[in-house]
Amino acid sequence: MGSIGIWQLLILLVVVFPLIPLLLTALSKRANGAQKIGWIILIVFTSWIGYAIFLIVTSFMKKQSQQQT
């Protein structure tokens, strides 16, 4: 009793692990409004790859907006 079984660990990885990028994107201040909804939809279908794209694109957009001001 008290130990985590292999099946419990597997369920945790299958259910929780894919939700992490979704939560990180939803709570991020890098995008807002319809833009954030678009990113969330992308991440629902691509998970960690979509989150990596989100980080790359939003950092690129941030650099461009800083150069314009």
C-alpha positions in Angstrom: 0.0 0.0 0.0 1.1 3.5 -0.6 3.2 2.9 -3.7 2.3 3.9 -7.2 1.8 1.0 -9.6 2.9 0.8 -13.2 -0.6 1.2 -14.5 -1.2 4.3 -12.3 2.0 5.8 -13.6 1.1 5.0 -17.2 -2.4 6.6 -16.8 -0.8 9.7 -15.2 1.6 10.1 -18.1 -1.1 9.5 -20.8 -3.6 11.9 -19.2 -1.7 14.6 -17.4 1.5 14.9 -19.5 -0.3 16.1 -22.7 -2.3 18.7 -20.6 0.8 20.5 -19.4 1.4 22.5 -22.6 -2.3 23.3 -22.9 -2.3 24.8 -19.4 1.0 26.7 -19.9 -0.3 28.3 -23.1 -3.7 29.2 -21.5 -2.0 30.9 -18.6 0.7 32.6 -20.8 0.8 36.4 -21.3 2.6 36.0 -24.7 -0.7 35.9 -26.6 -4.3 37.1 -25.9 -7.8 36.9 -27.3 -8.3 35.1 -30.6 -4.6 34.6 -31.0 -4.5 32.6 -27.7 -7.5 30.5 -28.8 -5.7 29.7 -32.1 -2.6 28.6 -30.2 -4.7 26.4 -27.8 -6.4 24.7 -30.8 -3.0 24.0 -32.3 -1.7 22.6 -29.0 -4.8 20.4 -28.6 -3.8 18.6 -31.8 0.0 18.7 -31.6 0.8 18.9 -27.8 4.4 19.5 -27.1 5.4 20.3 -30.7 2.7 23.0 -30.8 3.9 24.4 -27.6 7.5 24.6 -28.9 6.2 26.4 -32.0 4.2 28.7 -29.7 7.3 29.6 -27.8 9.4 30.2 -30.9 6.8 32.3 -32.7 5.7 34.4 -29.8 9.3 35.2 -28.9 10.0 36.2 -32.5 6.9 38.4 -32.5 8.0 40.0 -29.2 11.4 40.9 -30.6 9.8 42.4 -33.7 7.4 44.6 -31.6 10.3 45.8 -29.5 12.3 46.8 -32.6 9.4 48.8 -34.0 9.0 50.9 -30.8 
